[in-house]
Amino acid sequence: MAKLNNDNRKFLFEKYKKQIEIDPNLNRTVVSFQANKKENFYRWFKYKEGFSKRLIKYFLMKYHPSKGHILDPFAGVGSTLFSARELGWSTTGIELLPVGVFSFESRMASESVRLSNLKEEIDKFQSKFEVVENNVPRKINHIPITKSAFPEETENCLNRFLNYCDNIEDPNIKKLFEFSAFSILEEISYTRKDGQYLRWDHRANKSWGKTKFNKGKIYSFTESINKKFSQVYQDLQDGNGNDLFSQIEEKIVYEPSNILQGSSLELMPLFQDNLFDFVMTSPPYCNRYDYTRTYALELIFLGYNDEQIKQLRQEMLSCTVENKDKIEKLKKIYSKENKIKEFEKVISCYNSSEAMQEVNTVLNKLNELKMLNNSNIPRMVKNYFLEMAFIVFEMYRVLKHGGYSVMVNDNVRYGGQEIPVDLILTEFALKFGFNLEKIWTLPTGKGNSSQQMGNHGRSELRKCVYVWRKI
């Protein structure tokens, strides 16, 4: 096979290498959700796509110690918003996936719950809850990929619980009750979240390939929900057994937090110019992960049907091989806002990136040679970077002069070819007017998958935090 061209990517690396630096304060624990495990919210619901409170506060204090207004265009469960709010910032987030929005709203509800009322409602539930029949109006409605996810008795309990919640008068306690059940779906099911999909325990009697997977103990609904209630109740107390948030409110008045449900590609063009002092975010990585499948149980719990979930999948940033081109949709959005010149500027920026065009050419060539494990990878990568060009443009536009953008993202590799996400997005950012402050890298990068390691050897990919400033 002829050698695939890497000249433009090498040139980009040489251009920016002096501003690529290892930050010993960063590691995979701090950058990922791992550092949050002891925080109450992350003990309640394990959202692995979030980054840590320590990371957010570290960069805010490093680059903008004075209070301001922060935006997270991929807010997830609100890690940036809650962490910045503790420092006195005003916060705005955008999140497409209902899982994140529901989690954010539940965490907000926890701050308004009276501890004595919550305890009373938990005691009432534990003494009165029973599953007499499954003939209830509100039920989990499965989609094809979640069918038979729960043992029959567990699903009956879950359905009865949803209807029980409808009779709770306090809306904040009702939200916390529902969130408690939402948080245990994985442990009471036959499934486990495993990268790009749900992995099924052999006891579900589904096909499992070469080896049978056993996830270990599958908890009963009653055992799991009571354990979760105990955890939530304990975490909402201070060290003396008092109501945690009522004590805090006497000392601190938090700035309001706002989260908008929808696509950043559609909502960011509606913001006014120069609105925010800081942007901190971690977009979906260009790694084929489909969060609508990973969080399928949570989505059906929230009432989403198969058609709605498929629609969500298409609205997501193009990070899965199923995503279709959004360019005509974006053109309509910018035309409606009388911003067609801005639309054309982003397209021109994307097309003028020689490194980007090189990546597209190389992936198309690998596809022709049948060296990619999915023929839609070239389309996904092309659209991912095109959509991210619009996001980076909007981040620049909505930032005040002197404001910072901090983005967490990983480089990726397909068919043995490294795609320098950090350098290509930085190139876009500089063309729009940003100044590159630093590309901070973790001391240890991300290795090849086992499949790629066998074909291409062991080599690390940069895990990065890029810092851009609007000058």
N, C-alpha and C positions, 0 to 999 in steps of 0.2 A: 504493500500500500504506500502511495506517495505520502511524504511528510506533510502534515496539516500545518498551515501557516499560523504562527503565534507572534508575529513581529509587532503588531499593533498593541497587543496586550503587554508585551515586554516593554514597548516604548512608554506605555502609560505607567507601568511600574517604575521605570527609571525616572519618569517625570515627577512622581509623587513620593518616592521612597524615603526621602529625607524627612517627610512628615508622617511616616509610619513608625510608630514607636510602641514598644511593649510597656504596658502599665502594670507594675507588680501588684497594685491594689485590686486589679480585676482578676477574677477567676470564674470558672463555670458555675460555681455555687452562687457567687454574688450576682452574676449576670442573669441566671435562671431563677426559677421559682424556689429553688432549694433553700435559699437564705430566708425565705418567708415561712418555712414549715412550722416555726414555733409561734407565729402570729395567729391570733384567733381565727381570722377569716380563712386563712389557708389551711388551718386545721379542719375547718368545716367543709371546704370544697377545694379539691386539689386541681387547680387550673395550671397545667404545666407550661402553658405558653406565656405566662406572665413573667416579668422580671422583678427583681427584689426592691424592697423599700430602700435598702442600703445603697443600691446603685443609683436610684433616682435622687436621693438626698445628696449623695456624693457629688454628682454632676451639677446639681443646682447650687450647692455651696461653693463649688470650684469655679463656676463660670458666672453665676448671677446670684450672689448672696442676698441681694435686696429683693423684697417681695414684688410680685407682678402677676401677670395673667399667663397661664400655661395652657397649651393645646397638646392633646395626644390624639392624632387622627386614626390610630388603631388601638383603641383604649382597652380592649379585652375586658377584664373584670374591674378595671379602674385603678390599677396599681399606681400609675403616675398621678392620677387625680387625688387619691387619698393621701399619698405621701407628700405631695406638694401642698395640699390643704393643711397638713399638720405644721407646715412652715409658714402658714399665713397667706398662701397664694390663692388667687381666684383660678378656677379650673374649668376647662371645657374638654370633653372627649367626644369622639365619634366611634361607634362600634356597629358593625353590620350584624354579627352573630347574636341572636337573641339570648344565647347562653350567657354572654358577657353582660348584656344589659340587665337581665334578670338577676344576675349575681350582684351587680352594682346596686340595683334597687333594694335588694335584700340586705345588703350591708348598710345602706342608708336607713332602712327600716329598723335595723338593730340599734341604731343610735336613739330612736324615739320610743323604744319599748320600755315600759316600767317593769323592773325586775320582779316585783311582787305579783304583778298581773300575769307575767309570763309563767312564773312558778305555779300560780293558781290554774292556768290553762293546761300546763303540762300534767299536773296532778289529776285534773279532771279527765284528760285524755286517757291516762294510764288506768284510771278506775272504770271508765265507761266504754272505751273503744272495744268493739267486737265486730267480727265479720260474720254476719248472719246469712247473707246471700250476695251474689254478685250482680243482682238486678238493680243497678244504680245508674242514674242519668249521666254521670261524668265518669268516663273511662279512658284508659290509655288506648289510643288507636294506633296500631302498629303499621309500619311501612315494611316493604319486603325485607330490608336488611336488618330489621329488629324483631321479626316474628319469632316467637318462642324464646325470647331473651330471658324470661323469668320463669321459675317454677310456677305451676298453676296456683298453688296456695299463696305464694308471694304476690302474684299479680292481682289476685282477689283482694288481698290486704291493701295493696297500693291503690286500687280503684276505690275501695271503701274509705281509705284515708283522704283521697281527693275530695270526696263528697263530705266527709267530716269537716274538712277545712272550710267548706263553703258556709258552714254555720258558725264560724268564729266571727264575732262582731268587730273586734279590734283589727283594723286592716294591717297594722304593722305586725301584730302577732300572727295573723293569718299568713302574711308573707314569709315570716320566719319559719312557721310550720311547714309550708310548702317547700321552702328552700332546704329545710332539713331532709325532707324526703328526696328532693332533687339531688342532694349531695351524697346519697347512699345508693344511687341506682346501680353503679358499677359493682359494688360489693354484694348486692343481693341478686345479681344477674349471673348468667352463664358467660358473660363477656369480660374482656379486659382491653383497655385502650392500648394499642400497640402500633405506634407510629402512624401509618397512613390508614389504618382500618381498625375494626374491632376484631379481636381474636376470640374464638369460641372454644369454651370448655367442651370436652368430648361428651359430657353428660347431657348436653343439649340435643344430642342425637342428630347433629348436622355432619356434613362431610368435613373431614379435618386433614386430609392430605396424608403424608407419609407417617407422621407421628401424632399420637394423641396428646392434646394439651390438657393439663389439669391445673387449674388456677388455685387449687387449695380449697379452703373452707368457703362455702357459699352461705352467707348469713341469712337468717330468717328476717322478715320485715320487722317484726316486733322487737327482736333483739337489737337490730341495727338502728331503728328509729329511736329507741329509748337511749341507746348509747350516744347518739347524735344530740338528742335533747339535753342530756347531761353535760356534754361537751360545750354546747352553746351557752347553757345557763351558767356554767362555771366561768367561761371566758368573758361573760358580760358582768362579772363581779370584779371589784378591785381586791386588793390583798386583804381587806378587812370584811369581805362579804357584802359590801355595799354596791349599789348600782354604779357600774363603771362610768357610763356616759353622763349620769346626773352629776357626778363628782367633777368630771372634766368640764362640763358646761359652766360651772361656777367660776372657773379660772380662764377658760379659753372660749372665745366666740369664733367658730370656724367660718371661713368664707364659704358661700354656697358652691356646690358642685353641680355641674350640668353635663349630662351625657345625651347625645343625639343618636338615635338608632337609624342606621342607613349606611350607604357607601360614601367613603371620603371622596371618591372620584366625582360623585354627584353633589355632595354637600359643601365641600371646600370652596368651589367656585362662587358660592353664594355669600361667603364671608366678605366683609369689607377689607380694604387694604390696611396694613400696618396696625393690626388689632392685638397681636400677642407679643409678649416679651420673650417667650421661650417655647420651643417645640421639643418635646421628648417622646420618642415612640419606638416601637419595634414592629415593623410591618410583617405580614406573613413572609416566610422565606421562600425562595425559588426552589422548593425541595419536594414538590409533588404531594405534600400533605393536604388531605381533604378534611377540613374540620367539620364539615357537615356529616361526614361518616364517623369520625372519631367521637363526636358528641351527638350521635344519632339518638341515643336513649334520652338524653336531656332535651333534645328538640321535640321528640314525640310527647314527652312529659309536659312540655309547654304548649302542646296542642297543635304542632305543625304537622301537616300531612305530606305525603310523598311529593306532590306537585309543588308545594311551597318550599320544601327542602331543595328540590332540584333548581328552583328559581334562585334561592339563596346561593347555591353553588355557582351559578352563573354570574351573580352579582359580586361575588368575592373577587379580590385581586387575583389575576391569573397565576395561580400557583399550583394548579392541578391540570392534568392532561385533558380533562373534560371541558375546561374553560374555552369559550368561543371568543372571537374578536369583538372588542367593544368600541372600535374606532368610530363607527357611525353614530353610536349612542353618545359618545363624548362630543362629537361634532355638533349634535343637536343641542346638547347642554350648553356649550359655549356660544352657539348661535343665538339661543334664547336669551342669554345674558349679554348679548351684543359684544362678545369677546372672541370673535372669529380670528382676529389678529393674534391674540394670545394662543389660541388653538394652533394656528399655523406656526407660531414661534416654537412651541413644544415639539411639533412634528419635525421641524427643521433641525432642532437640537438633536433629536434622536437620530435622524438620518445622517447627520454630519459626524457622528461618532464613529471613527474608523474601527475602534476596538469592538463596538457593538456590532457593526456590519461583519467584522471578522468572525465573531462568535456565531452569528446567524449562518454565515457561509459554511463554517466548520461543522455545525450541527446538521445542516442540510446534507453535507457530504457524508457524514457518519450515518445518517438516515438511509441514504442511497446504498451504502455498503452494509446495511442491516446490522449496524454495530450499536444501536440504541435499543433498550428493552421495551420502548414504546414509541411508536412512530409519531406521536403527537408532542413529544418533548420539544422539538424545534419551535413549534407554534407556541407552546406554553412559555418558553424562555423569551421569545420575541415579544409576546404580548405583556409578559411580566415587566420587562424593562420599559416598554412604551408607556404602560400605565403608571409605573413608578416615576417616569419623567414628568407626567402631569402632577403627581403628588409632590415631587420636589419643587416644581414650579410654583405650586400653590403654597407650599411651606414658605418659600421665599416671599411671595406676595403678601401673605397675611402677617408676617413678622414685622415688628418695628425695626427701624434702623438701629444697629447695635445689638439686636437680639440674636440668640443662639438657637441652633437646631442640633439636637443630639439624637442619633439613630443607632440602634442595635440591629445588626444583621450578620449573617454568615455568608461566606463564599460557598460556591457549590461546584460539583464536578459531574459531567455526563460523558460517557464513552471515553473516560480517561482525560478529557479536556477540562482544565480549570476555567471557571467563569468568575472573573474578579468583580464580584458585585460591588465591593467597596470602591474600587477605582472607577468603574463605569458610572455609578451613581454620583460619585464626587465630580467626575467630569461634567455631568449634567448640571450639578449644583453650581459649579464655577461659571458655566456658560450663562446661567440665569442671574448671576451677580453675587453669589455667595463667595466668601473667602474661606479657604480651608485652614482651620486652626490645627487640627491633628486627626490622624486616624489611629486611635488607640487599639492595640491588639492584646488579646489575652496571652499570657506566657505559654499556654499550651493550646494548640489549634485543634481542629476537628479532623479525625482520620478518615480514610476511605471506608466505604462499606465493605463488608467481607467479599461481596461479589466483585467490586472494582479492585480490591486489593489483590485478588487472585489474578486479575487480568493486567493490572497496571502498576502493581507494587504499592508499598506503603509511602504515603506522603501526606503532610498535613495541609489543611486549608485554614486560612486566616479566619478567626472569629473576631469581629471588630465592633468598635463603637466609634462612629465618625462624628466629628464636631465641626459644624460649619457656622459661620457668622455673617449676618447681613450687615455690610459696611455702608 
